[in-house]
Amino acid sequence: MTTARRVDITPDAAALLARLVEQHGPLLFHQSGGCCDGSSPMCFPLGELRIGEGDVFLGEVGGVPFYMGGEQFRYWSHTHLTVDVVPGRGSGFSVEAPEGVRFIIRSRLFTDDEVAGLPPVERGARH
């Protein structure tokens, strides 16, 4: 059985992310479900956002770690996430905002086979 991934990225979002890494250095994604853009993924320079013990590491996309707040994960644990990019301005806190685009999440429920192949959840910072 292959291991299922909790998060993936579209080719367009991966290309943008690669450009952003060139501009800003190492980055991370965090999705909190809180204020600002709600459940939109936010992209920050690595070290600019403190990852807490309650945050959940979902995997890497484009070589960038993706974390989700623990409360948000409680609701989305059954959901596969795909980072995508669309035209428009999101939050001013996320590094893609000056580019005139914003990262978004596309989601779908995991299949039963995928659920069986999900890796264990890791909490807290690992990068």
C-alpha positions as a Markdown table, in Angstrom:
| # | Residue | x | y | z |
|---|---|---|---|---|
| 1 | Met | 0.0 | 0.0 | 0.0 |
| 2 | Thr | 1.3 | 3.5 | -0.9 |
| 3 | Thr | 1.2 | 6.2 | 1.6 |
| 4 | Ala | -1.4 | 8.9 | 0.9 |
| 5 | Arg | -0.5 | 12.6 | 1.0 |
| 6 | Arg | -2.6 | 15.0 | 3.0 |
| 7 | Val | -1.6 | 18.0 | 0.9 |
| 8 | Asp | -0.5 | 18.6 | -2.7 |
| 9 | Ile | 0.1 | 21.6 | -5.0 |
| 10 | Thr | -1.0 | 22.5 | -8.5 |
| 11 | Pro | 1.7 | 23.1 | -11.2 |
| 12 | Asp | 0.8 | 26.8 | -11.3 |
| 13 | Ala | 1.0 | 27.2 | -7.5 |
| 14 | Ala | 4.3 | 25.3 | -7.5 |
| 15 | Ala | 5.8 | 27.6 | -10.1 |
| 16 | Leu | 4.8 | 30.7 | -8.1 |
| 17 | Leu | 6.1 | 29.1 | -4.9 |
| 18 | Ala | 9.5 | 28.5 | -6.6 |
| 19 | Arg | 9.7 | 32.1 | -7.6 |
| 20 | Leu | 8.7 | 33.2 | -4.1 |
| 21 | Val | 11.4 | 31.0 | -2.5 |
| 22 | Glu | 14.0 | 32.6 | -4.9 |
| 23 | Gln | 12.8 | 36.1 | -3.7 |
| 24 | His | 12.3 | 35.4 | 0.0 |
| 25 | Gly | 14.4 | 32.3 | 0.9 |
| 26 | Pro | 12.9 | 29.3 | 2.7 |
| 27 | Leu | 9.1 | 29.6 | 3.3 |
| 28 | Leu | 6.3 | 27.8 | 5.1 |
| 29 | Phe | 2.6 | 27.5 | 4.7 |
| 30 | His | 0.2 | 27.8 | 7.6 |
| 31 | Gln | -3.6 | 27.5 | 7.5 |
| 32 | Ser | -5.4 | 28.5 | 10.7 |
| 33 | Gly | -9.0 | 29.1 | 9.9 |
| 34 | Gly | -8.7 | 32.3 | 11.9 |
| 35 | Cys | -9.0 | 35.9 | 11.0 |
| 36 | Cys | -7.8 | 37.7 | 7.8 |
| 37 | Asp | -8.5 | 35.3 | 4.9 |
| 38 | Gly | -10.2 | 32.7 | 7.1 |
| 39 | Ser | -9.1 | 29.3 | 5.9 |
| 40 | Ser | -6.8 | 30.4 | 3.1 |
| 41 | Pro | -3.2 | 29.2 | 3.3 |
| 42 | Met | -0.8 | 31.8 | 4.3 |
| 43 | Cys | 2.8 | 31.7 | 3.1 |
| 44 | Phe | 5.5 | 33.2 | 5.3 |
| 45 | Pro | 9.3 | 33.3 | 5.4 |
| 46 | Leu | 10.5 | 30.4 | 7.5 |
| 47 | Gly | 11.0 | 31.6 | 11.1 |
| 48 | Glu | 8.6 | 34.5 | 10.8 |
| 49 | Leu | 5.6 | 32.6 | 12.2 |
| 50 | Arg | 6.1 | 30.5 | 15.3 |
| 51 | Ile | 4.7 | 27.0 | 14.9 |
| 52 | Gly | 3.0 | 25.9 | 18.2 |
| 53 | Glu | 2.7 | 22.5 | 19.7 |
| 54 | Gly | -0.9 | 22.3 | 18.7 |
| 55 | Asp | -0.1 | 23.0 | 15.0 |
| 56 | Val | -0.2 | 19.9 | 12.7 |
| 57 | Phe | 2.4 | 19.2 | 10.1 |
| 58 | Leu | 0.6 | 17.9 | 6.9 |
| 59 | Gly | 3.6 | 17.5 | 4.6 |
| 60 | Glu | 5.6 | 19.5 | 2.1 |
| 61 | Val | 4.5 | 21.0 | -1.1 |
| 62 | Gly | 7.2 | 22.3 | -3.5 |
| 63 | Gly | 9.8 | 21.7 | -0.8 |
| 64 | Val | 7.9 | 24.0 | 1.6 |
| 65 | Pro | 6.4 | 22.7 | 4.9 |
| 66 | Phe | 2.6 | 23.0 | 5.3 |
| 67 | Tyr | 1.1 | 23.3 | 8.8 |
| 68 | Met | -2.5 | 23.7 | 9.9 |
| 69 | Gly | -3.8 | 24.9 | 13.2 |
| 70 | Gly | -4.9 | 22.0 | 15.5 |
| 71 | Glu | -8.5 | 23.2 | 15.8 |
| 72 | Gln | -8.8 | 23.6 | 12.0 |
| 73 | Phe | -7.2 | 20.1 | 11.5 |
| 74 | Arg | -9.9 | 18.6 | 13.7 |
| 75 | Tyr | -12.5 | 19.6 | 11.1 |
| 76 | Trp | -10.4 | 19.0 | 8.0 |
| 77 | Ser | -8.6 | 15.7 | 9.0 |
| 78 | His | -10.7 | 13.7 | 6.6 |
| 79 | Thr | -9.9 | 16.1 | 3.7 |
| 80 | His | -7.2 | 16.1 | 1.0 |
| 81 | Leu | -5.9 | 19.6 | 0.4 |
| 82 | Thr | -4.5 | 21.0 | -2.8 |
| 83 | Val | -2.8 | 24.4 | -2.8 |
| 84 | Asp | -3.7 | 26.4 | -5.9 |
| 85 | Val | -3.3 | 30.0 | -7.0 |
| 86 | Val | -5.9 | 32.4 | -8.4 |
| 87 | Pro | -5.8 | 36.1 | -9.5 |
| 88 | Gly | -6.7 | 38.6 | -6.9 |
| 89 | Arg | -5.4 | 40.0 | -3.6 |
| 90 | Gly | -5.5 | 37.9 | -0.5 |
| 91 | Ser | -4.2 | 38.9 | 2.9 |
| 92 | Gly | -1.4 | 41.4 | 3.1 |
| 93 | Phe | 0.5 | 39.1 | 5.4 |
| 94 | Ser | 1.1 | 36.3 | 2.9 |
| 95 | Val | 4.2 | 36.7 | 0.7 |
| 96 | Glu | 2.3 | 36.3 | -2.6 |
| 97 | Ala | 0.0 | 39.3 | -2.0 |
| 98 | Pro | 2.2 | 41.8 | -3.9 |
| 99 | Glu | 2.1 | 39.5 | -6.9 |
| 100 | Gly | -1.6 | 40.2 | -7.5 |
| 101 | Val | -2.5 | 36.6 | -6.8 |
| 102 | Arg | -3.4 | 34.5 | -3.8 |
| 103 | Phe | -3.0 | 30.9 | -2.7 |
| 104 | Ile | -6.2 | 29.0 | -2.1 |
| 105 | Ile | -7.1 | 25.5 | -1.0 |
| 106 | Arg | -9.1 | 23.1 | -3.1 |
| 107 | Ser | -10.3 | 20.1 | -1.1 |
| 108 | Arg | -12.0 | 16.8 | -1.4 |
| 109 | Leu | -12.8 | 14.0 | 1.0 |
| 110 | Phe | -10.2 | 11.2 | 1.3 |
| 111 | Thr | -11.2 | 7.8 | -0.2 |
| 112 | Asp | -11.3 | 4.8 | 2.2 |
| 113 | Asp | -8.1 | 3.5 | 0.6 |
| 114 | Glu | -6.4 | 6.9 | 1.2 |
| 115 | Val | -7.5 | 7.0 | 4.8 |
| 116 | Ala | -5.9 | 3.6 | 5.3 |
| 117 | Gly | -2.6 | 4.9 | 3.9 |
| 118 | Leu | -2.4 | 8.2 | 5.7 |
| 119 | Pro | 0.8 | 8.8 | 7.7 |
| 120 | Pro | 0.5 | 9.6 | 11.4 |
| 121 | Val | -0.1 | 13.2 | 12.3 |
| 122 | Glu | 2.9 | 15.2 | 13.6 |
| 123 | Arg | 2.3 | 18.1 | 15.9 |
| 124 | Gly | 4.6 | 21.1 | 16.5 |
| 125 | Ala | 7.5 | 22.5 | 14.5 |
| 126 | Arg | 9.8 | 20.2 | 12.6 |
| 127 | His | 11.6 | 22.7 | 10.4 |
